[in-house]
Amino acid sequence: MGSLSTDMIENNPAAFPVNPLDPEEFRRQGHMVIDFLADYYREVGKYPVRSQVEPGYLHKCIPESAPNQPESIETILKDVQSHIVPGLTHWQSPNYFAYFPSSGSTAGFLGEMLSTGFNIVGFNWMSSPAATELESIVMDWLGNMLKLPKSFLFSGGGGGVLQGTTCEAILCTLTAARDKMLHKIGRDQIGKLVVYGSDQTHCALQKAAQIAGIHPANFRAVQTFKFDSFGLSPVELKKQVEADVAAGLVPLFLCATVGTTSSTAVDFLPGLCKVAAEYGMWVHVDAAYAGSACICPEFRHFIDGVEDADSFSFNAHKWFFTTLDCCCLWVKNPNALIQALSTNPEYLKNKATESKQVVDYKDWQIALSRRFRSLKLWLVLRSYGVANLRNFLRSHVKMAKVFEGLISLDARFEVVVPRYFATVCFRLVCSSDEINGGNEDVNEVNNEINKRLLEMINASGNIYMTHAVIGGIYVIRFAVGATLTEESHVRDAWKLVQHHANLFVALKAQGLKIV
Amino acid sequence: MGSLSTDMIENNPAAFPVNPLDPEEFRRQGHMVIDFLADYYREVGKYPVRSQVEPGYLHKCIPESAPNQPESIETILKDVQSHIVPGLTHWQSPNYFAYFPSSGSTAGFLGEMLSTGFNIVGFNWMSSPAATELESIVMDWLGNMLKLPKSFLFSGGGGGVLQGTTCEAILCTLTAARDKMLHKIGRDQIGKLVVYGSDQTHCALQKAAQIAGIHPANFRAVQTFKFDSFGLSPVELKKQVEADVAAGLVPLFLCATVGTTSSTAVDFLPGLCKVAAEYGMWVHVDAAYAGSACICPEFRHFIDGVEDADSFSFNAHKWFFTTLDCCCLWVKNPNALIQALSTNPEYLKNKATESKQVVDYKDWQIALSRRFRSLKLWLVLRSYGVANLRNFLRSHVKMAKVFEGLISLDARFEVVVPRYFATVCFRLVCSSDEINGGNEDVNEVNNEINKRLLEMINASGNIYMTHAVIGGIYVIRFAVGATLTEESHVRDAWKLVQHHANLFVALKAQGLKIV
């Protein structure tokens, strides 16, 4: 201990004696940070969930330039506590119900520690065989848990790969689909390719299309409707595709979503895959959020039809206890990925690759370098076991149901779209005669009321929720899934929502114009 | 302790009592993994550096499917030691001299731990203000350390962003350049855009061009020559650009490299930027490896000319003690990135973004989600301080010089290209009359000899080096930079190279055909 004495070093820089990977110093400092984080998890429920700092706050706390001399870990951790923690929005708080969860776990954390500690760069098999092989095995494990058709598994000629995020998974599959198509119709036809999603599809699709050089005019966000619960309808898709074909364009790629970001809507895979098949389109199924739940038999039907898709992905870093980033992607035809994304420079050539007995994952993704991500997934699967993982997910769904039940007991509120998983979309509804004598657009006023209500609640710091606009309706999203959340937090959250709603009612009773 | 008793749980799954983020269980298991890794660093020098397993080895050690019931961390760590560690190629070994380093450090590791522990998803400012603000501050710190022109810093209207890898940095800047150009010449002209690098440029450029929809026929790997030390010559570039313009094509993007992967060659930035400016091309400077060294005044001249480039990147995860992944990218014109990569879905709208007072890094990169990577860079800069970081890098360069000196004392070997940084490219040279009576192509035979020599050395497991082919010459690359490497390891490595070379001489003396 004490070998990093700051005084000694600052007075005599040349004496800095410790190798940056000295095992004993690593041990000492590592234990300190573990304790720091354990204390953080103990306290995180007490912090304001949404950070309350103002833009530019950190500039006032931090020097203009990097220090010339070393600083001790004790000093740094003090600064983390006093300068960084207040600037965090606490995704691990039990009172976090915003966006979708970023569900951490001890096992996921430990897996990341091992991966970071080994710090290998697993671009090909040779660069660390364990990284490639564990990834292939774990992706088959997980594929089986999801009852993916065998054609998506290595054992059935397909295969799985860990990407960072869904954005990357979509960009890779879209590039593969694009090049397969251009190989057929000619490179110069890139301007004719059309990409399809719905108006509920995550913005990742449009961005991927943009990066991949699809003409911006050829991106289709097909309209969805309330009577379809905002799922993409095969009929609407077909209409759009037919119009495009008639205009001389070439349908390329459909991204179907199971569990959209706004409202967890589910696109109807069987019908969509049928339309796509007619026109030779690649179908990617994005189940970023809801895919996790599909390891439970009672939720598996949401991905029925996936057998006719070309690729499927979900984010283990969302609702599967595996820390960011960890997107699980399976493809039926790895060669399409490899043909679009492979490189074979001399400096990476090696016997194992030449033997063609190994997977080189660099050819399945955008980047060359890759972390040993499968370790964290392996640790999560083993530390908790399939039975408990299912139960954890079910407990979140159950809590969302409790919240839904509480809403239904308060006539001022409504649940706006069906709840399929652990996310509830609701709003406060004022009737037309309640609103300033009925002279204003009711929906617009309700939208504004809910916007203000949400901002008041979030500003309190007690809980954090976010919003969406679905079919013109502003909804508050309540997404259960933070690992530390228990039913009591959900019940307290509802009380808080009611409390703030009461403030609106009180304002109205005073005759004040509330929006 | 004992709350995770495996027996109890397996006999009664419903009793599984511990929240996956229970602070005390996190603490207990976290300390175990810290000790595991500290022991790993103590022992890593004893492991075979390049993994010695055969393809498919792991399938024999691991069950066919995920366990239904939880397993203890003790069991899992035993499996990590017995099944995973043998399948690692040990990038942290002091005897690792392959590719480029993946230089870990305690500070980098701790920063990653904090980032993983907080597990925030920092797509925009609001999602965790500290993540965005620390990144901007640290990128300005680092930009100043590199003496980048002010126009690359936030304080001068540009800005820095942490990407995962250089591949992503190039893809983002290329997409920005592409869209800026297409905005001018029309979307339909995408087939005319030309991307330039040299025949030494990293394969990331070609892959990025491929993904971004650049016509494969319009990718130029301009030839380099030994008399230019394999740096890209402005004269050669200009010849190629002129030919393309004459053919009706549109020069778009030049990736210039400072420290190429094969031989750490340096492209001549001032002349190249001049040519690029004449034709309105975007210049990206890829200093993935060598950028780190440029924080030392004596190496800074290698990036002279960067002031005329549009973007600059280097990998802190290579040779800057920051664990994978961490690529530092600066751009002069963040708006070009933002215009190409921004998305603005309703569900991410928030007051801070609307105020335009904040950076939303999601619009500077491919993915939406992003980890809190700046923490690890901040910890590295503060824990070691600028003076020591410079000294660490200098010590690696000094060790490479020692190795170079040892080579020069053995007349059988030659250093093939100038050594600029901490990587030495060398080979064993047999003269024509030594080689089977001079009847064979001398260079080809020497290439084969060095290939076999390298394979023998690597198969020993004592050290690990890799190769490149530069101007038709097969060279062995000796890259110093693993954090634990000391001069004794370098001297031992040289003895090992000599020992294996002696075996060749012995074989020859016995009149055996050695290739």
Interface residues (C-beta under 8 A of the other chain):
Chain A: P13 F16 N19 P20 L21 D22 P23 E24 E25 F26 R27 Q29 G30 H31 V33 I34 D35 F36 L37 A38 D39 Y40 Y41 R42 R50 S51 V53 P55 G56 Y57 L58 H59 I62 S65 A66 P67 N68 Q69 P70 E71 I73 T75 I76 V80 H83 I84 V85 P86 G87 L88 T89 H90 W91 Q92 Y99 S102 G104 S105 T106 A107 F109 L110 E112 M113 L114 T116 G117 F118 N119 I120 V121 W125 M126 S127 S128 P129 A130 A131 E133 L134 I137 W141 L142 N144 M145 G164 T165 C167 E168 L171 T175 R178 D179 R187 D188 I190 G191 H202 C203 A204 Q206 K207 Q210 I211 A212 G213 I214 H215 P216 A217 T261 S262 H317 F321 T323 L324 D325 A340 L341 T343 N344 P345 E346 Y347 L348 K351 A352 S355 Q357 V358 I366 A367 L368 S369 R371 L375 L379 L381 R382 S383 Y384 G385 V386 A387 N388 N391 F392 E455 T466 H467 A468 V469 R477 T483 L484
Chain B: P13 F16 N19 P20 L21 D22 P23 E24 E25 F26 R27 Q29 G30 H31 V33 I34 D35 F36 L37 A38 D39 Y40 Y41 R42 R50 S51 V53 P55 G56 Y57 L58 H59 I62 S65 A66 P67 N68 Q69 P70 E71 I73 T75 I76 V80 H83 I84 V85 P86 G87 L88 T89 H90 W91 Q92 Y99 S102 G104 S105 T106 A107 F109 L110 E112 M113 L114 T116 G117 F118 N119 I120 V121 W125 M126 S127 S128 P129 A130 A131 E133 L134 I137 W141 L142 N144 M145 G164 T165 T166 C167 E168 L171 T175 R178 D179 R187 D188 I190 G191 H202 C203 A204 Q206 K207 Q210 I211 A212 G213 I214 H215 P216 A217 T261 S262 H317 F321 T323 L324 D325 A340 L341 T343 N344 P345 E346 Y347 L348 K351 A352 S355 Q357 V358 I366 A367 L368 S369 R371 L375 L379 L381 R382 S383 Y384 G385 V386 A387 N388 N391 F392 E455 T466 H467 A468 V469 R477 T483 L484
